[in-house]
Amino acid sequence: MELKNLRGSIVALVTPFAEDGSVDFDALGRLIDFQLEGGTDALLVLGTTGESSTMTHEEDDEVVKYTVARVAGRVPVIAGSGSNCTQTMVEKSLSFQALGVDGLLLITPYYNKANEEGMYNHFKTVLDAVDIPCILYNVPGRTGCSISESVVARLATHPNALAIKEASGNMSYSAKVARYCGPDFGMFSGNDDIVVPMMALGARGVISVWANIMPKEVHELCVAFDQGRLQDALDIQLRCLEVINSLFCEVNPIPVKGALEMMGMGKAVYRQPLAPMSEAAANRVRAALKEVGVID
């Protein structure tokens, strides 16, 4: 599926686990259907929210195969193939491409980090190896490093570089990156609490944790902004701000999985080192969901 003109809400989908810790594909299917019914514009699997760092390569492949088959071409499917090992990222990217994904999400190298040339080559090596569009992922709060403005400028000209998921929360950095965006390279907000400001800087939409629980609203926010109904977009952003903030009151994806359980969308099962929310956090999430009418 063509991704060049992709805009709107891309859900960073959770990976549901059964009580024994295995991937719960029945629950995954229900979540995918919920997203499609809610108007989500594309699905991202195996991102941070998908707990991919705790999954085996075999599990990754099975989740990708299942998602591609379940979606059946109705919206694009993007897979997170990132690694701090560039060669591993190449191998995973080629595997997911062969399994039929429409695009890839590539993260910065974490833990070992990289100097400027190493950062550039980390992404360029994958971009050169694949034949599908890729989204660069800048999330310094997770990785301890950031893609410099100069590296973004260099990568933005690569034919397989579709966009950057900008999740630093730094509007000054986002504005600098926005200068390199255009018809061939775009930007998506990686932060649910600033979708409207990011779209005002030129972002094409959001790669969203929030969309797991409110796909319709996130999609409608993006559509309203694109149609010039700025007040409608802002109204959605501000009305849902507490529920958005509550989803990050503990480390993602702990609260969003808890929220999905409160909604009857499956058990909140995590893989270590993640653990269930505290009672105080659960009470905050529950209150926020009630405030916006997601649960009674």
C-alpha positions as CSV (number, residue, x, y, z in Angstrom):
1,M,0.0,0.0,0.0
2,E,1.3,3.5,-0.9
3,L,2.5,5.4,2.1
4,K,3.7,8.6,0.5
5,N,0.5,10.5,1.3
6,L,-0.1,8.9,4.7
7,R,-1.6,11.3,7.2
8,G,-3.7,11.1,10.3
9,S,-3.7,8.7,13.3
10,I,-1.3,5.8,13.3
11,V,-1.9,3.7,16.4
12,A,1.2,2.4,18.3
13,L,-0.6,-0.8,19.1
14,V,-0.1,-2.8,22.3
15,T,0.8,-6.4,22.1
16,P,-1.7,-8.4,24.3
17,F,-0.3,-11.3,26.3
18,A,-2.1,-14.3,27.7
19,E,-1.8,-15.2,31.4
20,D,1.0,-17.6,30.5
21,G,3.0,-14.8,28.9
22,S,2.4,-15.9,25.3
23,V,1.1,-13.5,22.7
24,D,-2.7,-13.5,22.8
25,F,-3.6,-13.4,19.1
26,D,-7.4,-13.5,19.8
27,A,-7.1,-10.3,21.8
28,L,-4.8,-8.8,19.2
29,G,-7.5,-9.5,16.6
30,R,-10.1,-7.7,18.6
31,L,-7.8,-4.7,19.1
32,I,-7.1,-4.6,15.4
33,D,-10.8,-4.7,14.6
34,F,-11.5,-2.0,17.2
35,Q,-8.9,0.2,15.5
36,L,-10.3,-0.3,12.0
37,E,-13.9,0.4,13.2
38,G,-12.7,3.6,14.8
39,G,-11.1,5.0,11.7
40,T,-7.4,4.6,12.5
41,D,-5.4,5.5,9.4
42,A,-2.6,3.0,9.9
43,L,-1.4,0.4,12.4
44,L,2.1,0.3,13.9
45,V,3.1,-3.0,15.6
46,L,6.2,-3.9,17.6
47,G,6.9,-0.3,18.8
48,T,7.7,0.8,22.3
49,T,4.1,0.4,23.2
50,G,4.1,-3.1,21.8
51,E,6.8,-4.2,24.3
52,S,8.9,-5.4,21.4
53,S,12.1,-5.2,23.5
54,T,10.9,-8.3,25.4
55,M,9.8,-10.4,22.4
56,T,11.7,-13.0,20.4
57,H,12.3,-12.6,16.7
58,E,10.0,-15.5,16.1
59,E,7.2,-13.8,18.1
60,D,7.9,-10.6,16.1
61,D,7.4,-12.4,12.9
62,E,4.2,-14.0,14.0
63,V,2.7,-10.7,15.2
64,V,3.6,-9.1,11.8
65,K,2.1,-12.1,9.8
66,Y,-1.1,-12.1,11.9
67,T,-1.6,-8.3,11.7
68,V,-1.0,-8.1,7.9
69,A,-3.5,-11.0,7.4
70,R,-6.1,-9.5,9.7
71,V,-5.9,-6.0,8.3
72,A,-6.0,-7.4,4.7
73,G,-4.9,-4.2,3.0
74,R,-7.6,-2.0,4.5
75,V,-5.0,0.4,6.0
76,P,-1.2,0.4,6.0
77,V,0.7,-1.8,8.5
78,I,4.0,-0.5,9.8
79,A,6.3,-2.6,11.9
80,G,9.0,-1.5,14.3
81,S,12.2,-3.2,13.3
82,G,14.5,-1.1,15.4
83,S,17.6,-2.3,17.3
84,N,20.7,-0.8,18.8
85,C,22.6,-3.3,16.5
86,T,22.4,-2.0,13.0
87,Q,22.8,-5.5,11.4
88,T,20.0,-6.8,13.5
89,M,17.8,-3.9,12.4
90,V,18.6,-4.7,8.7
91,E,17.7,-8.4,9.2
92,K,14.5,-7.6,11.0
93,S,13.6,-5.0,8.4
94,L,14.1,-7.4,5.5
95,S,12.1,-10.1,7.3
96,F,9.1,-7.8,8.0
97,Q,9.3,-6.5,4.4
98,A,9.1,-10.1,3.1
99,L,6.1,-10.7,5.4
100,G,4.2,-7.9,3.7
101,V,4.3,-4.8,5.9
102,D,3.9,-1.5,4.1
103,G,6.5,0.4,6.1
104,L,9.0,0.3,8.9
105,L,9.8,2.3,12.1
106,L,13.5,2.6,12.8
107,I,14.8,3.7,16.2
108,T,18.0,5.4,17.1
109,P,20.7,3.1,18.6
110,Y,20.3,3.0,22.3
111,Y,22.7,2.0,25.1
112,N,25.8,2.0,22.8
113,K,24.5,5.2,21.2
114,A,26.6,6.5,18.3
115,N,28.6,9.5,17.1
116,E,27.2,11.7,14.2
117,E,28.5,9.5,11.3
118,G,27.5,6.3,13.2
119,M,23.9,7.7,13.7
120,Y,23.7,8.5,10.0
121,N,25.0,5.2,8.8
122,H,22.7,3.3,11.3
123,F,19.7,4.6,9.4
124,K,21.2,4.8,5.9
125,T,22.3,1.1,6.0
126,V,18.6,0.0,6.5
127,L,17.3,2.6,4.1
128,D,19.6,1.2,1.4
129,A,18.7,-2.4,2.2
130,V,14.9,-2.2,1.9
131,D,12.4,-1.3,-0.7
132,I,9.6,0.1,1.5
133,P,9.2,3.4,3.2
134,C,10.8,4.0,6.6
135,I,10.0,6.3,9.5
136,L,12.9,7.4,11.6
137,Y,12.1,7.4,15.4
138,N,13.5,10.1,17.6
139,V,12.7,9.4,21.3
140,P,15.6,10.6,23.5
141,G,13.7,9.9,26.7
142,R,13.9,6.2,25.9
143,T,17.2,5.9,24.1
144,G,19.4,8.5,25.7
145,C,20.3,10.0,22.3
146,S,18.8,12.1,19.6
147,I,19.0,12.4,15.8
148,S,20.8,15.7,15.2
149,E,19.3,18.3,12.9
150,S,22.2,17.8,10.4
151,V,21.6,14.0,10.3
152,V,17.9,14.5,9.8
153,A,18.7,16.9,6.9
154,R,21.0,14.2,5.3
155,L,18.5,11.3,5.8
156,A,15.5,13.3,4.6
157,T,16.8,13.2,1.0
158,H,16.9,9.3,0.9
159,P,14.1,7.9,-1.3
160,N,13.1,5.3,1.3
161,A,12.9,7.9,4.2
162,L,9.2,8.6,4.5
163,A,9.1,10.7,7.7
164,I,10.4,11.1,11.3
165,K,8.4,10.2,14.4
166,E,9.4,13.1,16.6
167,A,8.9,12.2,20.3
168,S,11.3,14.4,22.1
169,G,8.6,16.8,23.2
170,N,11.0,19.6,22.4
171,M,9.0,22.0,20.1
172,S,12.2,24.0,19.3
173,Y,13.8,20.8,17.9
174,S,10.6,19.9,16.1
175,A,10.6,23.3,14.4
176,K,14.1,22.8,13.2
177,V,13.3,19.4,11.8
178,A,10.2,20.8,10.2
179,R,12.4,22.8,7.8
180,Y,13.4,19.6,6.1
181,C,9.8,18.4,5.6
182,G,8.0,18.5,2.3
183,P,6.2,16.3,-0.2
184,D,8.9,13.6,0.1
185,F,9.7,13.6,3.8
186,G,7.3,14.3,6.6
187,M,7.0,14.4,10.4
188,F,4.6,12.7,12.8
189,S,4.1,13.7,16.4
190,G,5.2,11.1,18.8
191,N,3.5,12.8,21.7
192,D,-0.2,12.6,22.2
193,D,-0.4,15.8,24.3
194,I,0.9,18.1,21.6
195,V,-0.7,16.8,18.4
196,V,-2.3,20.1,17.4
197,P,0.9,22.1,18.0
198,M,2.9,19.6,16.1
199,M,0.5,19.6,13.2
200,A,0.8,23.4,13.2
201,L,4.5,22.9,12.6
202,G,3.7,20.7,9.6
203,A,3.3,17.2,11.2
204,R,1.1,14.9,9.1
205,G,-0.5,13.5,12.2
206,V,0.5,11.4,15.2
207,I,1.8,7.9,16.0
208,S,-0.3,7.5,19.0
209,V,-0.6,5.6,22.3
210,W,-3.9,7.3,23.1
211,A,-5.4,5.9,19.9
212,N,-5.3,2.4,21.5
213,I,-8.3,3.4,23.6
214,M,-9.9,6.3,21.6
215,P,-9.2,5.6,17.9
216,K,-12.2,7.6,16.7
217,E,-11.2,10.8,18.5
218,V,-7.6,10.7,17.5
219,H,-8.6,10.2,13.8
220,E,-11.2,13.0,14.1
221,L,-8.6,15.4,15.6
222,C,-6.3,14.9,12.7
223,V,-9.1,15.2,10.1
224,A,-10.4,18.4,11.7
225,F,-7.0,19.9,11.6
226,D,-6.4,19.0,8.0
227,Q,-9.8,20.4,7.0
228,G,-9.0,23.7,8.7
229,R,-11.4,23.2,11.6
230,L,-8.7,24.2,14.1
231,Q,-11.0,24.9,17.0
232,D,-12.6,21.4,16.6
233,A,-9.1,19.8,16.7
234,L,-8.1,21.9,19.7
235,D,-11.4,21.0,21.5
236,I,-10.6,17.3,21.1
237,Q,-7.0,17.8,22.2
238,L,-7.9,19.7,25.3
239,R,-11.0,17.7,26.3
240,C,-8.9,14.5,26.3
241,L,-5.8,16.0,27.8
242,E,-6.2,14.4,31.2
243,V,-6.9,10.9,29.8
244,I,-3.7,11.4,27.6
245,N,-1.7,12.5,30.6
246,S,-3.0,9.6,32.7
247,L,-1.7,7.1,30.1
248,F,1.8,8.3,30.9
249,C,1.4,8.5,34.7
250,E,3.6,5.4,34.8
251,V,5.9,4.0,32.1
252,N,4.2,3.3,28.8
253,P,2.6,0.8,28.1
254,I,1.6,0.0,31.6
255,P,-1.3,2.5,31.9
256,V,-2.7,2.0,28.4
257,K,-2.8,-1.8,28.9
258,G,-4.6,-1.1,32.2
259,A,-7.0,1.2,30.5
260,L,-7.8,-1.4,27.9
261,E,-8.6,-4.0,30.6
262,M,-10.9,-1.4,32.2
263,M,-12.6,-1.2,28.9
264,G,-13.1,-5.0,28.7
265,M,-10.5,-5.3,25.9
266,G,-8.4,-8.0,27.4
267,K,-6.2,-8.6,30.4
268,A,-3.4,-6.2,31.3
269,V,-0.5,-8.7,31.2
270,Y,3.0,-7.5,31.0
271,R,6.4,-8.9,30.5
272,Q,9.1,-8.1,33.1
273,P,10.5,-5.7,33.9
274,L,7.1,-4.1,33.5
275,A,4.6,-4.6,36.3
276,P,1.0,-3.6,36.9
277,M,0.1,-0.1,37.8
278,S,-0.1,1.2,41.4
279,E,-3.5,1.6,42.9
280,A,-3.2,5.4,42.7
281,A,-2.3,5.3,39.0
282,A,-5.1,2.9,38.3
283,N,-7.6,5.2,40.0
284,R,-6.3,8.2,38.0
285,V,-6.7,6.3,34.7
286,R,-10.2,5.0,35.6
287,A,-11.3,8.6,36.6
288,A,-9.9,10.0,33.3
289,L,-11.7,7.3,31.2
290,K,-15.0,8.1,33.0
291,E,-14.5,11.8,32.4
292,V,-14.4,11.3,28.6
293,G,-17.1,8.7,28.6
294,V,-15.0,5.7,27.6
295,I,-16.2,3.7,30.6
296,D,-19.2,4.2,32.9
